[in-house]
Amino acid sequence: MSRKRLLLFLFIILSIVLMSYQSNREKLLPFRFLNKALNQFNSVTNSVKDSVTSPFKKMLLREEENRRLQAELKRLLTEQQKYKEVLLENKRLRELLSLKEQGYKGYQHITAARVTARVPDQWSQTFVIDKGFLEGIAKNMIAITPKGLVGKIYDISNSYSYLLLLTDVNFSVAVRLQENRREGIISGTGLRKCRLKYIPFEEEVKIGDIVITSGLDSLFPEGIPVGYITKIDKKEKGLFQEIEVTPFEDNRKIEEIVLLQK
């Protein structure tokens, strides 16, 4: 074998050996260190980010929970208020039904009605109720509550009626003092108070004396509570005393009434 062939053969053998060695080595990664550093930096950055944002996330969660609890509390309070309103209404209706059992001689219990409106007039003291001619309501029916006299029906339509209140200037009713039985007339003033008329100057009356209907006007039954005396003015001249009466029933708080008819 010639020298050239021998050298060629050795070169080929060496090339094969080098190729085998190179194929068995791990691939050369010149940026491995840089990648590792970047990964560590990214990990630290995420850790810092989490430590900073975590309290805010917790605050947002607490705020959301507070809003949910407040909404739930509001709902429960609303339900409680509705329940309380139903209880109060039932109490009022039971009191109205008790009037039927009480009764007034010569009069019958007709129906209960609800106040739907108050006429916005400073001089006119009137209500609108939710029953009318179709429900059997008639003019001059007497309106009462468990506390006492309220007024009378003075105008009617098919489905609603107008109620003239005790305090209206056009209202009057025959009454008597419950204690000494002296008779007089109650008239409305257009305000919260009423005026007791025709009580003689020499008659002894006291603050707090109770006034009831006498039945002598042939319209109102006897014995309905009207109010109590809150002011007495005896003038030096004149036959009668000036007496102020406060009705037992406050018109501003009336929601339901009972109507009576002969």
C-alpha positions as CSV (number, residue, x, y, z in Angstrom):
1,M,0.0,0.0,0.0
2,S,1.4,3.4,-0.9
3,R,1.9,6.2,1.6
4,K,-0.8,8.3,0.1
5,R,-3.4,5.6,0.4
6,L,-2.3,5.0,4.0
7,L,-2.8,8.6,4.9
8,L,-6.2,8.7,3.2
9,F,-7.2,5.6,5.2
10,L,-6.1,7.1,8.5
11,F,-7.9,10.4,7.7
12,I,-11.1,8.5,7.0
13,I,-10.8,6.5,10.3
14,L,-10.1,9.7,12.3
15,S,-13.1,11.4,10.7
16,I,-15.4,8.5,11.7
17,V,-14.0,8.5,15.2
18,L,-14.5,12.3,15.6
19,M,-18.0,12.1,14.2
20,S,-19.0,9.4,16.7
21,Y,-17.5,11.3,19.6
22,Q,-19.3,14.5,18.6
23,S,-22.6,12.8,18.3
24,N,-22.4,11.4,21.8
25,R,-21.7,14.8,23.4
26,E,-24.5,17.2,24.7
27,K,-25.3,20.0,22.4
28,L,-23.4,23.1,23.1
29,L,-25.6,25.7,24.7
30,P,-23.7,29.0,24.9
31,F,-26.7,30.9,26.4
32,R,-27.6,28.4,29.1
33,F,-26.3,30.6,31.9
34,L,-28.1,33.6,30.6
35,N,-31.4,31.7,30.4
36,K,-31.0,30.5,34.0
37,A,-30.4,34.1,35.2
38,L,-33.5,35.4,33.3
39,N,-35.6,32.6,34.8
40,Q,-34.5,33.5,38.3
41,F,-35.1,37.2,37.7
42,N,-38.6,36.4,36.4
43,S,-39.3,34.2,39.5
44,V,-38.2,37.0,41.8
45,T,-40.3,39.6,39.9
46,N,-43.4,37.4,40.1
47,S,-42.8,36.9,43.8
48,V,-42.5,40.6,44.5
49,K,-45.6,41.3,42.3
50,D,-47.6,38.8,44.3
51,S,-46.5,40.2,47.6
52,V,-47.5,43.7,46.5
53,T,-50.8,42.8,44.9
54,S,-52.0,40.2,47.3
55,P,-53.2,42.7,50.0
56,F,-55.1,44.7,47.4
57,K,-56.8,41.5,46.2
58,K,-57.8,40.7,49.7
59,M,-59.1,44.2,50.2
60,L,-61.2,43.9,47.0
61,L,-62.5,40.5,48.2
62,R,-63.4,42.0,51.6
63,E,-65.1,45.0,50.0
64,E,-67.1,42.7,47.7
65,E,-68.1,40.6,50.7
66,N,-69.1,43.7,52.6
67,R,-71.3,44.8,49.7
68,R,-72.9,41.4,49.6
69,L,-73.6,41.4,53.4
70,Q,-75.0,45.0,53.2
71,A,-77.3,44.0,50.4
72,E,-78.4,40.9,52.4
73,L,-79.0,43.1,55.5
74,K,-81.0,45.6,53.5
75,R,-83.2,42.7,52.2
76,L,-83.7,41.3,55.6
77,L,-84.6,44.8,57.1
78,T,-87.1,45.3,54.2
79,E,-88.7,41.9,54.9
80,Q,-88.8,42.7,58.6
81,Q,-90.5,46.0,57.9
82,K,-93.1,44.4,55.6
83,Y,-93.8,41.8,58.3
84,K,-94.2,44.5,61.0
85,E,-96.5,46.5,58.7
86,V,-98.7,43.4,58.2
87,L,-98.8,42.8,62.0
88,L,-99.9,46.4,62.6
89,E,-102.5,46.3,59.8
90,N,-103.9,43.0,61.3
91,K,-104.1,44.7,64.7
92,R,-106.0,47.7,63.3
93,L,-108.4,45.4,61.4
94,R,-109.0,43.3,64.6
95,E,-109.8,46.6,66.4
96,L,-112.2,47.6,63.7
97,L,-114.0,44.2,63.8
98,S,-114.4,44.6,67.6
99,L,-116.6,47.6,66.9
100,K,-119.1,45.3,65.2
101,E,-119.4,43.4,68.5
102,Q,-119.7,46.6,70.5
103,G,-122.5,48.1,68.4
104,Y,-124.6,51.2,68.9
105,K,-128.3,51.0,69.6
106,G,-130.4,51.5,66.5
107,Y,-127.3,51.3,64.2
108,Q,-125.7,48.5,62.3
109,H,-122.2,47.9,61.2
110,I,-122.0,48.2,57.4
111,T,-118.4,47.8,56.2
112,A,-114.8,48.8,56.7
113,A,-113.2,51.1,54.2
114,R,-109.7,52.3,53.6
115,V,-108.6,55.9,53.2
116,T,-107.1,56.4,49.8
117,A,-106.5,60.2,49.7
118,R,-106.6,63.4,51.7
119,V,-108.1,66.4,50.0
120,P,-105.2,69.0,49.8
121,D,-107.2,72.0,51.0
122,Q,-106.3,74.0,54.1
123,W,-109.9,74.8,54.8
124,S,-111.6,71.5,53.8
125,Q,-111.0,68.6,56.1
126,T,-112.1,65.6,53.9
127,F,-110.9,62.1,53.0
128,V,-111.5,59.9,50.0
129,I,-112.4,56.3,50.8
130,D,-112.1,53.2,48.5
131,K,-115.8,52.3,48.6
132,G,-118.9,53.9,47.0
133,F,-122.4,53.4,45.8
134,L,-121.7,50.0,44.3
135,E,-120.6,48.7,47.7
136,G,-123.7,50.1,49.4
137,I,-122.3,53.3,50.8
138,A,-124.9,56.0,51.4
139,K,-124.9,59.7,52.3
140,N,-124.7,60.5,56.1
141,M,-123.2,57.2,57.0
142,I,-121.2,57.6,60.3
143,A,-117.4,57.0,60.2
144,I,-115.7,55.7,63.4
145,T,-112.5,54.1,64.5
146,P,-111.8,52.3,67.8
147,K,-110.7,55.6,69.2
148,G,-113.9,57.4,68.4
149,L,-115.8,59.6,65.9
150,V,-114.2,60.5,62.6
151,G,-116.9,62.1,60.5
152,K,-119.7,61.3,58.0
153,I,-120.2,60.5,54.3
154,Y,-121.3,63.6,52.3
155,D,-120.7,62.7,48.7
156,I,-120.6,59.4,46.8
157,S,-119.6,58.0,43.4
158,N,-119.8,54.4,42.1
159,S,-116.5,53.3,43.4
160,Y,-115.4,55.9,46.0
161,S,-116.8,58.3,48.5
162,Y,-116.0,61.6,50.3
163,L,-115.8,61.7,54.0
164,L,-116.4,65.0,55.9
165,L,-114.2,65.0,59.0
166,L,-115.1,66.1,62.5
167,T,-112.6,69.0,62.3
168,D,-114.1,70.5,59.1
169,V,-115.8,73.9,59.6
170,N,-119.0,72.5,58.0
171,F,-119.2,69.6,60.5
172,S,-121.3,69.7,63.7
173,V,-122.6,67.0,66.1
174,A,-124.7,67.0,69.3
175,V,-122.6,66.0,72.3
176,R,-122.6,65.8,76.0
177,L,-119.9,65.9,78.7
178,Q,-119.5,62.4,80.0
179,E,-119.2,63.4,83.7
180,N,-121.8,66.1,84.3
181,R,-124.0,65.2,81.3
182,R,-124.3,68.8,80.2
183,E,-125.2,68.9,76.5
184,G,-123.7,71.0,73.7
185,I,-122.6,71.1,70.1
186,I,-119.2,70.2,68.7
187,S,-118.1,72.2,65.6
188,G,-115.0,71.9,63.5
189,T,-112.5,74.7,63.1
190,G,-110.6,73.6,60.0
191,L,-107.6,72.8,62.3
192,R,-106.7,70.0,64.6
193,K,-109.0,71.2,67.3
194,C,-112.8,71.5,67.7
195,R,-115.0,73.9,69.5
196,L,-117.6,72.9,72.1
197,K,-120.5,75.4,72.0
198,Y,-123.5,76.3,74.2
199,I,-122.0,75.4,77.6
200,P,-123.4,78.0,80.1
201,F,-121.0,80.3,81.8
202,E,-121.8,79.0,85.3
203,E,-121.4,75.3,84.3
204,E,-118.4,73.7,85.9
205,V,-116.1,72.0,83.4
206,K,-112.5,70.9,83.7
207,I,-109.5,70.3,81.5
208,G,-109.5,66.7,80.5
209,D,-113.3,66.2,80.7
210,I,-114.4,63.7,78.0
211,V,-117.0,64.6,75.3
212,I,-119.2,61.9,73.7
213,T,-122.1,62.0,71.2
214,S,-125.6,62.5,72.7
215,G,-127.7,61.1,69.9
216,L,-130.0,64.1,70.1
217,D,-129.3,65.1,66.5
218,S,-131.0,62.0,65.1
219,L,-127.9,61.3,63.0
220,F,-125.1,60.2,65.2
221,P,-125.6,57.3,67.7
222,E,-125.3,58.0,71.4
223,G,-122.1,57.3,73.2
224,I,-119.4,57.6,70.6
225,P,-116.2,59.1,72.1
226,V,-115.4,62.4,70.4
227,G,-112.5,64.1,72.3
228,Y,-111.4,65.8,75.5
229,I,-111.4,69.4,76.8
230,T,-108.0,71.0,76.4
231,K,-108.8,74.7,76.9
232,I,-111.4,76.7,78.7
233,D,-112.0,80.5,78.4
234,K,-114.6,82.1,80.6
235,K,-115.2,85.6,79.3
236,E,-116.6,88.3,81.6
237,K,-119.4,89.0,79.2
238,G,-121.4,86.4,77.4
239,L,-123.7,83.5,78.2
240,F,-121.4,80.6,77.2
241,Q,-117.9,79.5,77.7
242,E,-115.3,79.2,75.0
243,I,-114.2,75.6,75.1
244,E,-111.6,73.8,73.0
245,V,-111.8,70.1,72.4
246,T,-109.1,67.8,70.9
247,P,-110.5,64.8,69.1
248,F,-109.4,61.4,70.3
249,E,-108.7,60.3,66.7
250,D,-105.8,62.1,64.9
251,N,-106.9,62.7,61.3
252,R,-103.2,62.4,60.2
253,K,-103.0,58.8,61.3
254,I,-106.3,57.4,60.1
255,E,-105.9,54.5,57.5
256,E,-109.1,52.5,57.9
257,I,-112.6,53.4,59.2
258,V,-115.9,51.6,59.9
259,L,-119.2,52.9,58.6
260,L,-122.4,52.8,60.5
261,Q,-126.0,53.3,59.3
262,K,-129.4,53.2,60.9
